[in-house]
Amino acid sequence: MKFLKKIMVLCAFIAGMGTAGSLMANELPELGGSAAAKAAVAYSAKASLQKDAICTRCHDESEKAPILSLYQTKHGVRGDARTPNCQTCHGESANHLKGDTTGKGRPSPDVIFKKGVYAMSDERTRSGQCLTCHKGTARTNWEGSQHQNNDLACNSCHTVHSPVDKVREKKTQTEVCFTCHKEQRADSKKLSHHAIGESKVVCSDCHNPHGSNAPKLLKKNTVNETCFICHAERRGPFLWEHQPVVEDCTNCHTPHGSNITPLLKSRPPFMCQECHDGSHGSGTPVGPNAAGFPVGTINAAGNALLAPSTSNVGNACMNCHRQIHGSNSPAGGYLQR
């Protein structure tokens, strides 16, 4: 019993410091068996509820921003010793608890999370409260990320007290992102687009909003690696590669939406002619007959060389060069098969 009391006192001390939620029951040192562990967890949960009661006697469902709905979230699971209490996030807030002692109104809690209240340094503090527990893994690169440098904190996107956090739900995530990214909202409504509006593809499928070593907060190191998560058939390696494809998918495609299918930046043959500055049917033939060999000559790949024809002018290059992303055919040097 004496050992159990020591464990309970230890848990009470940790809860008083606002960090009881950081220990799991099976991580408590030398508990001496499962019964002691269960007792310690139960005591920790009770201590957290007692601390919550100090706040919830005033902050309840009668407010414009309901508080008690927190207990419908993972932050309100009192059976888990890692779960925080109100003071874990908002601080001990002794002056706030004392009430209005100066006639100037009740002081604010030590840490509040209202959007737009703080300067940059305090935005980091707001996120710092969350990163006390939610650190590492996908949030490793938060410091210095684009979102952090643009004065965003965790609750700029997340709603902690709500049972449904919109940014974590596929059906509603894009609503949150499009609040700031309005250009991407417009692109997603264009004729050719990923299934964003249909909630089959969401922003976090490609981007890591908490920070990344890649450009544009991409989940993978490059644009191509990110695209290959879904478009694995384009990965290669191919016997005959198309250099713009190897370099960057966005050389030809715009990922958020386009009025040219499939997500093309411009229509062929104009897009192709940005690199291939000749044209079939012009006075300077391109492709297999560019070297000026006689018509009918068979090249090394076994293809007959054709004379330039005005019938090809204005036609889509892909009518002939079908394997535009690369070919594994021995005769696919011009991406025709």
N, C-alpha and C positions, 0 to 999 in steps of 0.2 A: 504493500500500500504506500509506503514512504516513497518508493521509486516512482509509482504512478503519480503521486502528488507533485513530485519534482517535475515530471514531464508536463503536467497540467499547468504548473507555474511558468515553465519555460514557454509553453504555447500562449499563455496569457500575456507574457512580456512581449513576445513577438507580435501578437495581435495589437497590443497597445502601441507598438511602433508603426503599425499600419502595413506590416509585411507578412502577416500570417498566410496570405494567399500564395506566397512564393514557395511554400513547402508542401510536398505531397506526403500523405500518411506513411507511405513506405520509404520515405527518405529521412524520417525523423531518426536521430541517432539512438541506438541501443534501447529500443522500445521494450525488449524483453518478451515478445510474443504478440500474436494478432489481437488479443484482447486489449492489451495496452495501447496498441496502435489505433484500434477502433475508438477507445475512450478518448485518446488525444484528438482524433479527428472530430468526434462529437463535441468535445470541449471547444475546439477551434471554431466550429460552426456556430455554437451557441454564443461565443464571444463576438463573432462577426455580427450576428443578429442583434446583440445588445448594442453594439456600436451603431448599426444601422438605425436602431430604434431612436437614438438620439436625434437623427436627422428626419426620419419619417414621421415623427410626431407633428412636424410642421409641413414637410414636403410630402404631399400625398396626391391622390388622383384628382383633387379639386383644383389643382394648378392647370395653367394653360399647357404646360409641358409635363405630362404625367410622369411620375417618378417610380411608382410601384411596379410598373410594367417591366422594370429592370429584372424582376424575379422570373420573368419568362425568357430571359436570355442566359447565355453561358456565364455572364458576369454575376448572375443571381443564384447559381446552383450551390446552395449551402452544404450539400453533401460532399462537395469537393473541397479539400483543405486549401487548394490553390486559389479559390475564389476570393476576390478582393471585397472589402467593405467600402462604405462611402468615404471614410477618411483615408483609405489607401490611395484614392485618386485625388480627392479634394483637400487633403491635408488635415491636420488636427483642428485647425480653424477655431482656436480658443476664443479669439475676439468676436467671431461671428456667433459663437454659442452664448457668450455673455449678453448679447443683445445690444440695444441702443443705450449706451451709457453716457453719451455726449450730447444727445439731442440732435445729432446730425444724421440719424438713421443707422440701421444695423450694418456693421462692416461686412464686406464680402468674405466668403471663404478664402482660405489661403491660395487655392488654385481654382479658377473658374475657366470654363471652356467656351465662352461666347465667341462666335466668329466675328472677326473684325475689331475686336477690343484691343488686341495686343500689337506691339511693334514686333519687328523681326526677331529680336532676341527672346521675346516672350513666346512667340510662335514655337520656337525651338523648345521652350520649357513645356508648353502644352503637349507637344509630341513626346517630350522626355518623360512625362508621366506615364504615357502608354508604353513607351519603349522600356520602361523598368521591367515589365513582364514580357511584352511582345518584341523581343529582340532576336537578332540572328536570322538565319534562313533567308526568306524572301525580303526581309527588311534590312539586310546587311548594308546595303548601299543607300540607305535613306539620307544619311548626312551628305550634303552636297548635291543631292539629286535635283532635277529640274523643279519638281513639285515643292520641295522644301525651300529652294531658293526663291520661289515665287510666293512665299509667305503662307503656304498651305500647312495646316496641321492635321492630325488624324481625324478630328471631328469636323473638318471641312468637308469630308466625304462620308464618314461613318456616323451613324446615329446609335450611340451606346445604349441608351435607355429603351429603345424601341425593340419590340420582339422581332421585327423584320428590318434588317439593315439593307436598304435598297441597293447599295453598291455591291453587296455580296450575293444578290439574286440575279440570275441570268435575265429574267424578264424585265428587270428595272435598272440594271447596272448602267446601261447606256444613257438613261435619263440623267444620272448623276454626272457622268463624264461630259455629256453634251452641254451641261450648264456652262462650262468654260470653253469647250472645244466645239464652237458653233460651225466652223468651216467643215469639220468632219461630219457634223449632223447633216449639213446640206449635201455633202457627197454621198452619204448613205441613202439618200432619197433618189439618187439618180438611177437611170435605166439599168445599168450593170453595177451590181454591188454584192458584197458578201452578205450572207443572211443575217444582218445585224438587226433589222427591224423585225425579223421573224424569231429573234432571240435564240438562234442556233449558233451564232458567232457573236462573242462579246469582246470588249476592249481587252480584258485581261487574258484572252486566249493568245494574244500577240505581245502585249505590253505588260511590264511589271511596274505598276504605279508607285511602288515604294522605292524605286531606284534600280539602276542597272549599269553595267559597264559598257553596254552597247549603245549606239545612237538611238534617239527617240524612245528611250526606256524599253527597248525590245527585250523579250525574255531570253533570246539567244544572242550570241556574239555578233551576228551579222544579219542583214535583211534576208539573205538567201536561207540561212539556217532556220530562221523563224518561219519562212514560207514552207520549208520542207517538212515542218511538223505535220502539216496536212497534205501538202502536194509532194509526197514522197516519190511519185513517178517521174518528177522533174529533176530529181537529185543527180542522176547519173552514177558513175562516170560514163561518158559516151565515147564511142570510137571517133565520131565526128562531133565536135562541140561548136556551139554558137557563142562567140566570145561575149557579147552583151549579156547573155543569159548567165554565163559563168560569173560575170562581174557583179551584177545586181539586178534583181527582178524588176526594180522600179525604173530601170532604163526604159522599159516598155509599158509597164503596168502602173496604175495608181491604186493602191490597196483599199482606199476608203470608198471608192465609187467613181464611175465614169458613165457618160452617155454613149460610149463606144464599147460594145461587147468584144472580147471579155476583159473588162477593166483596162482597156488600152488607153494610152495617153493621147494618141491621135490615130487617124484612120490609115490603114495601108492603102496604097503603096507609099503614102507620104511619110509615115513613121519609118519605114524601111529605108527610104531615100535620105533620111537624116545621116545615115552611115554609108549607104550604097549610093554614091552620087551619080552613077550612070543610070540609064533606063533602057529596058527592052524596047526596041522600036526606034531608038534614037540613032544618030549617026555614029555613036560610040557604043558598040555592043558591050555588055557585061556578062559575067557568068562563064559558062563553059567555052564560049566562042570569043572571049575577050582577047585571047592571044592572036586572033586573026587567022586561025586554021581554016582550011577550005570546008565549006558546008558538006556534011556527010562524014567527016573524019570521026573516027572512034577514039575517044580519049582513053587514058590509062584505067579509068574506073569502069569502062565499058559503056559509057553513054555516048549516043550520037550527038554531035555538035550541030545545033540548028542556027539558021540565019536569023538575024533580028527581024521581028515582024511587028507591024503597026497594030496588029490585032491584040497584042498584049498590053498596049498602053492603057493605063487606068484600071487594069484588072488587079485584084488582090494578089500579092506575091505568094500567099499561102495556097493559092490554087495549084501551084506546082511544088513549092517548097513546103511540104506538109509537116515535116519533122523539124519545126522551127526551134524546138528546145534542145535538139541533138538527135543524132542517128547512130545506130549500131550496125547498120547495113554496110557491107564492104563497098557497095556502090552508092553510099549515101554521102559522098563528099560535098554535095551541094544541098544537103538536107532535103532531098527529094523523096527519099525512101528510108 
